[in-house]
Amino acid sequence: NWSKTVSYFSYFLTLLIVVPIWVKELYSFGTFLGLLSAGLAVALKDPIANFFAWIYIILKKPFEMGDRIQIGSSEGDILNISFFEFTLLEIKNWVAADQSTGRIVHVPNGLLFTQPVINYNQGMDYIWNEIPIIVTFESDWNKAKEILLEIEEEKLKPMLKNIKSEYNKAHRKYFVHYSKLTPTVYTSIKENGVLLTLRYLCHPKKRRDSEQTATEEILNRFGRHKDIQFAYPTTRLVVWGQRRKTQDNE
């Protein structure tokens, strides 16, 4: 019995000595794992955000292949969507009127969580474009406006295909509402003439083509009428002294 008591007491002392050491080591190991996890979380923050953004793209579809979008300072057509990034065929920059620059832009998926995405194609597959034309105050602006409406009807309106179904789709999904879908011309007065603004719908990737078609028609048709003149910045010099002297002599 005495030997058993001594043995139990020895085991108890051993546990008192060893257990604190084990606990300390386990605590140190847990601390190490915690620091390692925190370091990995910081180091892999962007890849993790990019991966979850890819899942967001697949599920929510803020854009799809071929869409024209703007995100941050980048703008272009979607060429590819992968786990960590998507690629754009860049437009604009030093090139005017939404034309391609030829450069490929690689954008991290995670940028979706910090920057707004502007999609040219989502909803209704058309965007509004405007062409401002200023004619002189002496011009027959009513005739000029009629000519613009004719150009819209003959050249621009035929470019719209399935516009009603596209509008209905956008209205159902995004509550988009327009009182008028047909081209129109707005009139306003500027300091150097009458401003006629040609407003019409066009496909996002055909904005420049439609604008060129309309502009050439405007130049040709306005050129046939002497009572329609384009306005441009001018300076009129009136010498009051000479005019007053002439009146006194009379």
C-alpha positions as CSV (number, residue, x, y, z in Angstrom):
1,N,0.0,0.0,0.0
2,W,2.8,2.3,0.9
3,S,4.5,1.7,-2.5
4,K,1.2,2.4,-4.3
5,T,0.8,5.7,-2.4
6,V,4.3,6.7,-3.3
7,S,3.6,5.8,-7.0
8,Y,0.4,7.8,-7.1
9,F,2.1,10.7,-5.5
10,S,4.9,10.6,-8.0
11,Y,2.4,10.5,-10.9
12,F,0.6,13.5,-9.4
13,L,3.8,15.5,-9.0
14,T,4.8,14.6,-12.6
15,L,1.5,15.9,-13.9
16,L,1.8,19.1,-11.9
17,I,5.2,19.7,-13.5
18,V,4.4,18.5,-17.1
19,V,0.9,19.8,-17.6
20,P,1.9,23.5,-17.3
21,I,4.7,22.9,-19.8
22,W,2.3,21.3,-22.2
23,V,-0.2,24.1,-21.8
24,K,2.4,26.7,-22.3
25,E,3.6,25.0,-25.5
26,L,0.1,24.6,-26.8
27,Y,-0.6,28.2,-26.1
28,S,2.5,29.2,-27.9
29,F,1.6,27.0,-30.9
30,G,-1.9,28.5,-30.9
31,T,-0.4,32.0,-30.9
32,F,1.8,31.0,-33.8
33,L,-1.2,29.7,-35.7
34,G,-3.1,32.9,-35.0
35,L,-0.2,35.1,-36.2
36,L,0.3,32.9,-39.2
37,S,-3.4,33.0,-40.1
38,A,-3.5,36.8,-39.7
39,G,-0.4,37.2,-41.9
40,L,-1.8,35.0,-44.6
41,A,-5.1,36.9,-44.4
42,V,-3.2,40.2,-45.0
43,A,-1.0,38.7,-47.7
44,L,-3.9,37.0,-49.6
45,K,-6.4,39.7,-49.1
46,D,-6.5,40.8,-52.7
47,P,-6.5,37.3,-54.2
48,I,-9.3,36.3,-51.8
49,A,-11.3,39.4,-52.7
50,N,-10.7,38.7,-56.4
51,F,-12.0,35.1,-56.1
52,F,-15.2,36.1,-54.2
53,A,-15.7,38.9,-56.7
54,W,-15.5,36.3,-59.5
55,I,-18.3,34.4,-57.7
56,Y,-20.3,37.6,-57.5
57,I,-19.8,38.1,-61.3
58,I,-21.0,34.6,-62.0
59,L,-24.1,34.9,-59.8
60,K,-25.2,38.5,-60.1
61,K,-23.9,39.2,-63.6
62,P,-23.0,42.9,-63.4
63,F,-21.5,42.3,-66.9
64,E,-21.0,39.5,-69.4
65,M,-18.7,38.7,-72.2
66,G,-18.9,41.3,-74.9
67,D,-20.4,44.0,-72.7
68,R,-19.0,47.5,-72.8
69,I,-18.3,48.8,-69.3
70,Q,-16.6,51.4,-67.3
71,I,-15.0,50.7,-64.0
72,G,-12.7,53.2,-62.3
73,S,-10.5,54.8,-64.9
74,S,-10.8,51.8,-67.2
75,E,-13.4,51.5,-70.0
76,G,-13.8,49.0,-72.8
77,D,-15.3,45.7,-74.0
78,I,-15.2,42.5,-71.9
79,L,-12.9,40.0,-73.6
80,N,-12.4,37.4,-70.8
81,I,-13.5,36.7,-67.2
82,S,-11.3,34.5,-65.0
83,F,-10.9,33.6,-61.3
84,F,-8.9,36.7,-60.4
85,E,-9.3,39.2,-63.2
86,F,-11.2,40.2,-66.3
87,T,-9.8,41.8,-69.4
88,L,-11.0,44.7,-71.5
89,L,-10.4,45.9,-75.0
90,E,-9.8,49.6,-74.1
91,I,-11.8,52.4,-75.6
92,K,-11.4,56.2,-75.5
93,N,-8.3,57.4,-73.6
94,W,-6.6,59.4,-76.4
95,V,-9.1,58.1,-79.0
96,A,-12.3,60.0,-79.5
97,A,-15.9,58.8,-79.6
98,D,-15.8,55.4,-77.9
99,Q,-13.3,53.9,-80.4
100,S,-10.8,51.2,-79.5
101,T,-7.2,52.1,-78.6
102,G,-6.1,48.5,-79.3
103,R,-4.7,48.1,-75.8
104,I,-5.7,45.2,-73.4
105,V,-6.5,46.2,-69.8
106,H,-6.3,43.6,-67.0
107,V,-8.6,44.6,-64.1
108,P,-8.7,42.7,-60.8
109,N,-12.1,41.3,-60.0
110,G,-12.0,42.8,-56.5
111,L,-12.3,46.3,-57.9
112,L,-16.1,45.6,-58.2
113,F,-16.3,45.9,-54.4
114,T,-14.8,49.4,-54.3
115,Q,-15.7,51.0,-57.7
116,P,-19.1,51.5,-59.4
117,V,-19.6,49.5,-62.6
118,I,-21.2,51.3,-65.6
119,N,-22.6,48.9,-68.1
120,Y,-23.5,50.2,-71.6
121,N,-25.4,47.1,-72.6
122,Q,-27.3,46.0,-69.5
123,G,-31.0,46.5,-69.5
124,M,-31.8,48.2,-72.8
125,D,-29.1,47.5,-75.4
126,Y,-29.1,51.2,-76.5
127,I,-27.8,54.5,-75.2
128,W,-28.8,58.1,-75.8
129,N,-26.5,60.2,-78.0
130,E,-26.8,63.9,-78.7
131,I,-25.5,66.1,-81.6
132,P,-25.5,69.8,-80.9
133,I,-25.9,72.2,-83.9
134,I,-25.9,76.0,-83.5
135,V,-27.3,78.2,-86.3
136,T,-27.2,81.9,-86.5
137,F,-30.0,84.1,-85.2
138,E,-30.6,85.2,-88.8
139,S,-31.1,81.6,-90.0
140,D,-34.5,80.0,-90.5
141,W,-34.1,77.8,-87.4
142,N,-37.6,76.3,-87.9
143,K,-36.5,74.9,-91.3
144,A,-33.3,73.7,-89.8
145,K,-35.2,71.8,-87.1
146,E,-37.5,70.2,-89.8
147,I,-34.4,69.0,-91.7
148,L,-33.0,67.5,-88.5
149,L,-36.2,65.6,-87.9
150,E,-36.2,64.3,-91.4
151,I,-32.6,63.0,-91.0
152,E,-33.6,61.3,-87.8
153,E,-36.6,59.6,-89.4
154,E,-34.7,58.6,-92.6
155,K,-31.2,57.7,-91.3
156,L,-31.2,57.2,-87.5
157,K,-34.6,55.6,-86.7
158,P,-34.0,52.5,-89.0
159,M,-30.9,51.7,-86.9
160,L,-33.1,50.8,-84.0
161,K,-34.1,47.1,-84.0
162,N,-36.4,45.6,-81.4
163,I,-36.4,48.9,-79.5
164,K,-39.8,48.3,-77.9
165,S,-38.9,44.8,-76.6
166,E,-35.5,46.1,-75.3
167,Y,-37.2,48.9,-73.5
168,N,-39.9,46.6,-72.0
169,K,-37.1,44.3,-70.7
170,A,-35.3,47.2,-69.1
171,H,-38.5,48.6,-67.6
172,R,-39.4,45.2,-66.0
173,K,-36.0,44.6,-64.6
174,Y,-34.7,48.1,-63.7
175,F,-37.9,50.2,-63.8
176,V,-36.4,52.3,-66.5
177,H,-38.9,54.8,-67.9
178,Y,-38.7,57.1,-70.9
179,S,-41.7,59.1,-72.1
180,K,-40.3,59.0,-75.7
181,L,-38.0,56.6,-77.5
182,T,-38.2,58.2,-80.9
183,P,-35.5,60.7,-82.0
184,T,-36.2,64.4,-81.2
185,V,-34.8,67.8,-81.5
186,Y,-34.6,70.3,-78.6
187,T,-34.3,74.0,-79.1
188,S,-32.5,76.5,-76.8
189,I,-30.9,80.0,-77.2
190,K,-27.2,80.5,-76.8
191,E,-25.1,83.6,-76.8
192,N,-24.0,83.1,-80.4
193,G,-27.1,81.5,-82.0
194,V,-29.9,79.0,-81.7
195,L,-28.9,75.6,-80.4
196,L,-30.7,72.6,-82.0
197,T,-29.8,69.4,-80.1
198,L,-30.4,66.2,-82.0
199,R,-31.1,63.4,-79.5
200,Y,-31.5,59.8,-80.5
201,L,-30.9,56.2,-79.4
202,C,-28.1,54.1,-80.8
203,H,-26.2,50.9,-80.1
204,P,-23.2,51.6,-77.7
205,K,-20.7,50.3,-80.2
206,K,-22.2,52.3,-83.2
207,R,-22.3,55.7,-81.6
208,R,-19.5,57.1,-83.8
209,D,-20.9,55.6,-87.0
210,S,-24.4,57.0,-86.3
211,E,-23.0,60.4,-85.5
212,Q,-21.0,60.4,-88.7
213,T,-24.0,59.5,-90.8
214,A,-26.1,62.2,-89.2
215,T,-23.4,64.9,-89.4
216,E,-22.7,64.3,-93.1
217,E,-26.5,64.5,-93.9
218,I,-26.7,67.7,-91.9
219,L,-23.8,69.3,-93.8
220,N,-25.2,68.3,-97.2
221,R,-28.8,69.4,-96.5
222,F,-28.0,72.6,-94.7
223,G,-25.7,73.5,-97.6
224,R,-28.6,73.6,-100.0
225,H,-30.3,76.4,-98.1
226,K,-28.8,79.9,-98.0
227,D,-31.1,80.9,-95.2
228,I,-29.5,78.3,-92.8
229,Q,-26.0,79.2,-91.6
230,F,-23.9,77.6,-88.9
231,A,-23.0,79.8,-86.0
232,Y,-19.5,80.1,-84.7
233,P,-17.7,82.5,-82.3
234,T,-17.4,86.0,-83.9
235,T,-16.6,89.5,-82.8
236,R,-18.5,92.5,-84.1
237,L,-16.7,95.9,-84.0
238,V,-18.8,99.0,-84.0
239,V,-17.0,102.3,-84.1
240,W,-19.4,104.7,-82.4
241,G,-17.3,107.8,-83.0
242,Q,-17.4,107.5,-86.8
243,R,-21.1,106.7,-86.8
244,R,-21.9,109.7,-84.7
245,K,-19.7,112.0,-86.9
246,T,-21.5,110.7,-90.1
247,Q,-24.9,111.4,-88.5
248,D,-23.9,115.0,-87.5
249,N,-22.7,115.7,-91.1
250,E,-26.1,114.6,-92.4
